[in-house]
């Protein structure tokens, strides 16, 4: 894996909290902690986007919720055309 060093400023007040989470989640390795944090927040971002899509789809359907069987039938119907 190619890596590039980046600098991040952390206030003196935040440093103990950073050290605590790095020790626990990154096993004492700040780079590993940052990689884990980025992946975690990236997953949260995707989840937010999925919820937005779901909410928009529900709004377009007047709030109607479909069962799994209904969804599968809609898919079959759309591909049969």
N, CA, C and O atoms as a Tinker XYZ file with bonds, in Angstrom:
   324  protein
     1  N      0.853000   -1.172000    0.000000    73     2
     2  CA     0.000000    0.000000    0.000000    64     1     3
     3  C      0.898000    1.233000    0.000000    63     2     4     5
     4  O      1.760000    1.387000    0.865000    81     3
     5  N      0.687000    2.099000   -0.972000    73     3     6
     6  CA     1.412000    3.367000   -1.000000    64     5     7
     7  C      0.749000    4.312000   -0.016000    63     6     8     9
     8  O     -0.477000    4.406000    0.029000    81     7
     9  N      1.537000    4.998000    0.755000    73     7    10
    10  CA     0.985000    5.908000    1.769000    64     9    11
    11  C      1.712000    7.236000    1.703000    63    10    12    13
    12  O      2.887000    7.314000    1.344000    81    11
    13  N      0.983000    8.266000    2.056000    73    11    14
    14  CA     1.565000    9.605000    2.101000    64    13    15
    15  C      1.319000   10.168000    3.494000    63    14    16    17
    16  O      0.212000   10.056000    4.020000    81    15
    17  N      2.318000   10.761000    4.083000    73    15    18
    18  CA     2.194000   11.345000    5.403000    64    17    19
    19  C      1.451000   12.669000    5.300000    63    18    20    21
    20  O      1.746000   13.497000    4.438000    81    19
    21  N      0.480000   12.857000    6.196000    73    19    22
    22  CA    -0.247000   14.124000    6.280000    64    21    23
    23  C     -0.186000   14.601000    7.722000    63    22    24    25
    24  O     -0.158000   13.799000    8.655000    81    23
    25  N     -0.165000   15.902000    7.890000    73    23    26
    26  CA    -0.126000   16.463000    9.237000    64    25    27
    27  C     -1.518000   16.867000    9.690000    63    26    28    29
    28  O     -2.304000   17.400000    8.907000    81    27
    29  N     -1.815000   16.615000   10.937000    73    27    30
    30  CA    -3.102000   16.984000   11.516000    64    29    31
    31  C     -2.824000   17.684000   12.836000    63    30    32    33
    32  O     -2.102000   17.161000   13.685000    81    31
    33  N     -3.399000   18.870000   13.006000    73    31    34
    34  CA    -3.219000   19.612000   14.257000    64    33    35
    35  C     -4.290000   19.189000   15.255000    63    34    36    37
    36  O     -5.468000   19.087000   14.911000    81    35
    37  N     -3.872000   18.946000   16.482000    73    35    38
    38  CA    -4.772000   18.565000   17.569000    64    37    39
    39  C     -4.480000   19.473000   18.755000    63    38    40    41
    40  O     -3.327000   19.636000   19.155000    81    39
    41  N     -5.532000   20.063000   19.314000    73    39    42
    42  CA    -5.331000   20.958000   20.450000    64    41    43
    43  C     -4.837000   20.181000   21.667000    63    42    44    45
    44  O     -5.020000   18.968000   21.766000    81    43
    45  N     -4.212000   20.901000   22.584000    73    43    46
    46  CA    -3.726000   20.276000   23.817000    64    45    47
    47  C     -4.876000   19.662000   24.610000    63    46    48    49
    48  O     -4.709000   18.628000   25.256000    81    47
    49  N     -6.047000   20.304000   24.559000    73    47    50
    50  CA    -7.203000   19.793000   25.305000    64    49    51
    51  C     -7.720000   18.480000   24.716000    63    50    52    53
    52  O     -8.236000   17.630000   25.442000    81    51
    53  N     -7.580000   18.316000   23.397000    73    51    54
    54  CA    -8.096000   17.119000   22.731000    64    53    55
    55  C     -7.101000   15.964000   22.746000    63    54    56    57
    56  O     -7.486000   14.813000   22.541000    81    55
    57  N     -5.867000   16.249000   22.979000    73    55    58
    58  CA    -4.809000   15.228000   22.906000    64    57    59
    59  C     -5.060000   14.013000   23.794000    63    58    60    61
    60  O     -4.884000   12.891000   23.321000    81    59
    61  N     -5.464000   14.176000   25.066000    73    59    62
    62  CA    -5.728000   12.978000   25.882000    64    61    63
    63  C     -6.854000   12.107000   25.314000    63    62    64    65
    64  O     -6.784000   10.879000   25.368000    81    63
    65  N     -7.877000   12.744000   24.777000    73    63    66
    66  CA    -8.974000   11.978000   24.180000    64    65    67
    67  C     -8.484000   11.227000   22.949000    63    66    68    69
    68  O     -8.844000   10.069000   22.734000    81    67
    69  N     -7.658000   11.894000   22.139000    73    67    70
    70  CA    -7.093000   11.237000   20.956000    64    69    71
    71  C     -6.252000   10.041000   21.374000    63    70    72    73
    72  O     -6.394000    8.952000   20.819000    81    71
    73  N     -5.390000   10.239000   22.336000    73    71    74
    74  CA    -4.542000    9.136000   22.802000    64    73    75
    75  C     -5.375000    7.963000   23.296000    63    74    76    77
    76  O     -5.032000    6.805000   23.060000    81    75
    77  N     -6.465000    8.267000   23.980000    73    75    78
    78  CA    -7.339000    7.207000   24.511000    64    77    79
    79  C     -7.958000    6.379000   23.380000    63    78    80    81
    80  O     -7.909000    5.149000   23.410000    81    79
    81  N     -8.541000    7.054000   22.384000    73    79    82
    82  CA    -9.197000    6.298000   21.307000    64    81    83
    83  C     -8.179000    5.616000   20.398000    63    82    84    85
    84  O     -8.453000    4.543000   19.859000    81    83
    85  N     -7.014000    6.224000   20.224000    73    83    86
    86  CA    -5.962000    5.585000   19.425000    64    85    87
    87  C     -5.505000    4.305000   20.107000    63    86    88    89
    88  O     -5.309000    3.282000   19.451000    81    87
    89  N     -5.337000    4.359000   21.410000    73    87    90
    90  CA    -4.905000    3.162000   22.147000    64    89    91
    91  C     -5.944000    2.048000   22.029000    63    90    92    93
    92  O     -5.601000    0.886000   21.815000    81    91
    93  N     -7.193000    2.412000   22.168000    73    91    94
    94  CA    -8.255000    1.399000   22.164000    64    93    95
    95  C     -8.551000    0.874000   20.756000    63    94    96    97
    96  O     -8.525000   -0.335000   20.527000    81    95
    97  N     -8.829000    1.777000   19.820000    73    95    98
    98  CA    -9.272000    1.354000   18.496000    64    97    99
    99  C     -8.124000    1.117000   17.523000    63    98   100   101
   100  O     -8.210000    0.240000   16.664000    81    99
   101  N     -7.056000    1.890000   17.653000    73    99   102
   102  CA    -5.930000    1.764000   16.725000    64   101   103
   103  C     -4.767000    0.982000   17.297000    63   102   104   105
   104  O     -3.704000    0.901000   16.681000    81   103
   105  N     -4.965000    0.396000   18.493000    73   103   106
   106  CA    -3.923000   -0.390000   19.167000    64   105   107
   107  C     -2.632000    0.397000   19.286000    63   106   108   109
   108  O     -1.538000   -0.139000   19.110000    81   107
   109  N     -2.783000    1.713000   19.595000    73   107   110
   110  CA    -1.630000    2.573000   19.804000    64   109   111
   111  C     -1.050000    3.164000   18.532000    63   110   112   113
   112  O     -0.056000    3.889000   18.586000    81   111
   113  N     -1.650000    2.868000   17.393000    73   111   114
   114  CA    -1.133000    3.332000   16.111000    64   113   115
   115  C     -2.076000    4.393000   15.556000    63   114   116   117
   116  O     -3.207000    4.087000   15.179000    81   115
   117  N     -1.613000    5.638000   15.506000    73   115   118
   118  CA    -2.476000    6.735000   15.044000    64   117   119
   119  C     -2.901000    6.562000   13.591000    63   118   120   121
   120  O     -4.038000    6.868000   13.231000    81   119
   121  N     -1.997000    6.076000   12.765000    73   119   122
   122  CA    -2.346000    5.879000   11.358000    64   121   123
   123  C     -3.452000    4.843000   11.219000    63   122   124   125
   124  O     -4.393000    5.033000   10.448000    81   123
   125  N     -3.341000    3.766000   11.952000    73   123   126
   126  CA    -4.379000    2.727000   11.893000    64   125   127
   127  C     -5.698000    3.272000   12.412000    63   126   128   129
   128  O     -6.751000    2.992000   11.841000    81   127
   129  N     -5.653000    4.049000   13.491000    73   127   130
   130  CA    -6.876000    4.648000   14.015000    64   129   131
   131  C     -7.536000    5.546000   12.970000    63   130   132   133
   132  O     -8.751000    5.495000   12.782000    81   131
   133  N     -6.736000    6.365000   12.294000    73   131   134
   134  CA    -7.288000    7.266000   11.284000    64   133   135
   135  C     -7.896000    6.474000   10.133000    63   134   136   137
   136  O     -8.958000    6.844000    9.633000    81   135
   137  N     -7.254000    5.403000    9.706000    73   135   138
   138  CA    -7.820000    4.571000    8.638000    64   137   139
   139  C     -9.162000    3.995000    9.076000    63   138   140   141
   140  O    -10.124000    4.001000    8.308000    81   139
   141  N     -9.226000    3.503000   10.299000    73   139   142
   142  CA   -10.485000    2.955000   10.817000    64   141   143
   143  C    -11.562000    4.029000   10.909000    63   142   144   145
   144  O    -12.719000    3.789000   10.566000    81   143
   145  N    -11.178000    5.208000   11.372000    73   143   146
   146  CA   -12.144000    6.295000   11.521000    64   145   147
   147  C    -12.698000    6.727000   10.163000    63   146   148   149
   148  O    -13.900000    6.954000   10.025000    81   147
   149  N    -11.827000    6.840000    9.165000    73   147   150
   150  CA   -12.280000    7.235000    7.826000    64   149   151
   151  C    -13.242000    6.199000    7.275000    63   150   152   153
   152  O    -14.284000    6.560000    6.728000    81   151
   153  N    -12.921000    4.927000    7.405000    73   151   154
   154  CA   -13.818000    3.869000    6.917000    64   153   155
   155  C    -15.153000    3.899000    7.650000    63   154   156   157
   156  O    -16.206000    3.714000    7.040000    81   155
   157  N    -15.107000    4.132000    8.952000    73   155   158
   158  CA   -16.338000    4.192000    9.741000    64   157   159
   159  C    -17.224000    5.349000    9.271000    63   158   160   161
   160  O    -18.421000    5.172000    9.042000    81   159
   161  N    -16.629000    6.520000    9.132000    73   159   162
   162  CA   -17.414000    7.679000    8.708000    64   161   163
   163  C    -17.869000    7.556000    7.259000    63   162   164   165
   164  O    -18.931000    8.063000    6.899000    81   163
   165  N    -17.089000    6.898000    6.438000    73   163   166
   166  CA   -17.505000    6.661000    5.058000    64   165   167
   167  C    -18.738000    5.750000    5.050000    63   166   168   169
   168  O    -19.666000    5.968000    4.270000    81   167
   169  N    -18.747000    4.745000    5.906000    73   167   170
   170  CA   -19.917000    3.882000    6.027000    64   169   171
   171  C    -21.132000    4.651000    6.518000    63   170   172   173
   172  O    -22.243000    4.437000    6.032000    81   171
   173  N    -20.929000    5.539000    7.475000    73   171   174
   174  CA   -22.034000    6.360000    7.976000    64   173   175
   175  C    -22.589000    7.263000    6.885000    63   174   176   177
   176  O    -23.799000    7.464000    6.784000    81   175
   177  N    -21.690000    7.803000    6.072000    73   175   178
   178  CA   -22.116000    8.665000    4.967000    64   177   179
   179  C    -22.965000    7.876000    3.974000    63   178   180   181
   180  O    -24.000000    8.364000    3.521000    81   179
   181  N    -22.544000    6.682000    3.639000    73   179   182
   182  CA   -23.324000    5.829000    2.733000    64   181   183
   183  C    -24.679000    5.494000    3.326000    63   182   184   185
   184  O    -25.687000    5.490000    2.619000    81   183
   185  N    -24.710000    5.215000    4.616000    73   183   186
   186  CA   -25.974000    4.910000    5.274000    64   185   187
   187  C    -26.916000    6.109000    5.234000    63   186   188   189
   188  O    -28.111000    5.957000    4.984000    81   187
   189  N    -26.374000    7.300000    5.482000    73   187   190
   190  CA   -27.191000    8.515000    5.382000    64   189   191
   191  C    -27.790000    8.654000    3.989000    63   190   192   193
   192  O    -28.972000    8.963000    3.838000    81   191
   193  N    -26.963000    8.424000    2.974000    73   191   194
   194  CA   -27.436000    8.534000    1.592000    64   193   195
   195  C    -28.520000    7.503000    1.300000    63   194   196   197
   196  O    -29.501000    7.808000    0.623000    81   195
   197  N    -28.350000    6.299000    1.802000    73   195   198
   198  CA   -29.364000    5.259000    1.603000    64   197   199
   199  C    -30.670000    5.634000    2.286000    63   198   200   201
   200  O    -31.745000    5.406000    1.732000    81   199
   201  N    -30.591000    6.205000    3.478000    73   199   202
   202  CA   -31.802000    6.641000    4.178000    64   201   203
   203  C    -32.498000    7.763000    3.414000    63   202   204   205
   204  O    -33.726000    7.806000    3.343000    81   203
   205  N    -31.710000    8.666000    2.847000    73   203   206
   206  CA   -32.289000    9.742000    2.044000    64   205   207
   207  C    -33.011000    9.179000    0.823000    63   206   208   209
   208  O    -34.109000    9.621000    0.485000    81   207
   209  N    -32.389000    8.201000    0.162000    73   207   210
   210  CA   -33.028000    7.565000   -0.988000    64   209   211
   211  C    -34.312000    6.856000   -0.582000    63   210   212   213
   212  O    -35.332000    6.958000   -1.264000    81   211
   213  N    -34.253000    6.141000    0.527000    73   211   214
   214  CA   -35.433000    5.433000    1.027000    64   213   215
   215  C    -36.559000    6.410000    1.332000    63   214   216   217
   216  O    -37.709000    6.183000    0.955000    81   215
   217  N    -36.225000    7.489000    2.012000    73   215   218
   218  CA   -37.240000    8.479000    2.371000    64   217   219
   219  C    -37.842000    9.137000    1.143000    63   218   220   221
   220  O    -39.046000    9.386000    1.088000    81   219
   221  N    -36.996000    9.419000    0.157000    73   219   222
   222  CA   -37.505000   10.021000   -1.077000    64   221   223
   223  C    -38.418000    9.045000   -1.822000    63   222   224   225
   224  O    -39.459000    9.436000   -2.349000    81   223
   225  N    -38.018000    7.776000   -1.860000    73   223   226
   226  CA   -38.853000    6.768000   -2.520000    64   225   227
   227  C    -40.192000    6.620000   -1.802000    63   226   228   229
   228  O    -41.233000    6.506000   -2.448000    81   227
   229  N    -40.170000    6.622000   -0.481000    73   227   230
   230  CA   -41.423000    6.536000    0.277000    64   229   231
   231  C    -42.314000    7.739000    0.002000    63   230   232   233
   232  O    -43.530000    7.603000   -0.137000    81   231
   233  N    -41.704000    8.917000   -0.076000    73   231   234
   234  CA   -42.486000   10.131000   -0.352000    64   233   235
   235  C    -43.124000   10.044000   -1.739000    63   234   236   237
   236  O    -44.275000   10.438000   -1.926000    81   235
   237  N    -42.368000    9.525000   -2.705000    73   235   238
   238  CA   -42.896000    9.376000   -4.058000    64   237   239
   239  C    -44.038000    8.364000   -4.114000    63   238   240   241
   240  O    -44.899000    8.444000   -4.991000    81   239
   241  N    -44.045000    7.436000   -3.202000    73   239   242
   242  CA   -45.088000    6.403000   -3.149000    64   241   243
   243  C    -46.176000    6.743000   -2.131000    63   242   244   245
   244  O    -46.996000    5.895000   -1.778000    81   243
   245  N    -46.175000    7.992000   -1.664000    73   243   246
   246  CA   -47.196000    8.413000   -0.711000    64   245   247
   247  C    -47.069000    7.728000    0.645000    63   246   248   249
   248  O    -48.049000    7.595000    1.378000    81   247
   249  N    -45.861000    7.297000    0.970000    73   247   250
   250  CA   -45.622000    6.663000    2.261000    64   249   251
   251  C    -45.899000    5.167000    2.281000    63   250   252   253
   252  O    -45.710000    4.514000    3.307000    81   251
   253  N    -46.342000    4.628000    1.167000    73   251   254
   254  CA   -46.667000    3.191000    1.111000    64   253   255
   255  C    -45.416000    2.357000    1.264000    63   254   256   257
   256  O    -44.379000    2.656000    0.672000    81   255
   257  N    -45.520000    1.314000    2.058000    73   255   258
   258  CA   -44.416000    0.367000    2.241000    64   257   259
   259  C    -44.779000   -0.931000    1.530000    63   258   260   261
   260  O    -45.911000   -1.408000    1.610000    81   259
   261  N    -43.815000   -1.478000    0.848000    73   259   262
   262  CA   -44.022000   -2.697000    0.084000    64   261   263
   263  C    -43.405000   -3.887000    0.807000    63   262   264   265
   264  O    -42.365000   -3.774000    1.455000    81   263
   265  N    -44.070000   -5.024000    0.680000    73   263   266
   266  CA   -43.509000   -6.251000    1.238000    64   265   267
   267  C    -42.405000   -6.742000    0.312000    63   266   268   269
   268  O    -42.283000   -6.264000   -0.816000    81   267
   269  N    -41.619000   -7.674000    0.768000    73   267   270
   270  CA   -40.563000   -8.253000   -0.056000    64   269   271
   271  C    -41.143000   -8.859000   -1.318000    63   270   272   273
   272  O    -40.595000   -8.676000   -2.405000    81   271
   273  N    -42.246000   -9.578000   -1.183000    73   271   274
   274  CA   -42.876000  -10.199000   -2.354000    64   273   275
   275  C    -43.335000   -9.139000   -3.359000    63   274   276   277
   276  O    -43.197000   -9.322000   -4.568000    81   275
   277  N    -43.879000   -8.038000   -2.853000    73   275   278
   278  CA   -44.327000   -6.968000   -3.752000    64   277   279
   279  C    -43.149000   -6.332000   -4.492000    63   278   280   281
   280  O    -43.247000   -6.027000   -5.680000    81   279
   281  N    -42.047000   -6.137000   -3.791000    73   279   282
   282  CA   -40.856000   -5.564000   -4.417000    64   281   283
   283  C    -40.347000   -6.501000   -5.509000    63   282   284   285
   284  O    -40.034000   -6.062000   -6.615000    81   283
   285  N    -40.265000   -7.775000   -5.197000    73   283   286
   286  CA   -39.787000   -8.740000   -6.191000    64   285   287
   287  C    -40.702000   -8.769000   -7.417000    63   286   288   289
   288  O    -40.224000   -8.878000   -8.546000    81   287
   289  N    -42.003000   -8.672000   -7.197000    73   287   290
   290  CA   -42.946000   -8.648000   -8.306000    64   289   291
   291  C    -42.776000   -7.375000   -9.146000    63   290   292   293
   292  O    -42.830000   -7.433000  -10.374000    81   291
   293  N    -42.571000   -6.240000   -8.493000    73   291   294
   294  CA   -42.324000   -5.002000   -9.224000    64   293   295
   295  C    -41.065000   -5.120000  -10.092000    63   294   296   297
   296  O    -41.038000   -4.636000  -11.223000    81   295
   297  N    -40.039000   -5.757000   -9.562000    73   295   298
   298  CA   -38.800000   -5.956000  -10.324000    64   297   299
   299  C    -39.063000   -6.854000  -11.519000    63   298   300   301
   300  O    -38.631000   -6.557000  -12.633000    81   299
   301  N    -39.768000   -7.950000  -11.290000    73   299   302
   302  CA   -40.091000   -8.851000  -12.399000    64   301   303
   303  C    -40.897000   -8.137000  -13.470000    63   302   304   305
   304  O    -40.642000   -8.285000  -14.665000    81   303
   305  N    -41.868000   -7.366000  -13.022000    73   303   306
   306  CA   -42.721000   -6.627000  -13.976000    64   305   307
   307  C    -41.905000   -5.622000  -14.780000    63   306   308   309
   308  O    -42.126000   -5.462000  -15.980000    81   307
   309  N    -40.965000   -4.947000  -14.128000    73   307   310
   310  CA   -40.183000   -3.921000  -14.830000    64   309   311
   311  C    -39.208000   -4.525000  -15.834000    63   310   312   313
   312  O    -38.903000   -3.907000  -16.854000    81   311
   313  N    -38.724000   -5.714000  -15.554000    73   311   314
   314  CA   -37.778000   -6.344000  -16.485000    64   313   315
   315  C    -38.484000   -7.086000  -17.603000    63   314   316   317
   316  O    -37.860000   -7.407000  -18.614000    81   315
   317  N    -39.768000   -7.365000  -17.445000    73   315   318
   318  CA   -40.535000   -8.084000  -18.461000    64   317   319
   319  C    -40.991000   -7.154000  -19.592000    63   318   320   321
   320  O    -41.411000   -7.628000  -20.648000    81   319
   321  N    -40.912000   -5.866000  -19.383000    73   319   322
   322  CA   -41.404000   -4.910000  -20.392000    64   321   323
   323  C    -40.461000   -4.722000  -21.520000    63   322   324
   324  O    -40.743000   -3.950000  -22.437000    81   323
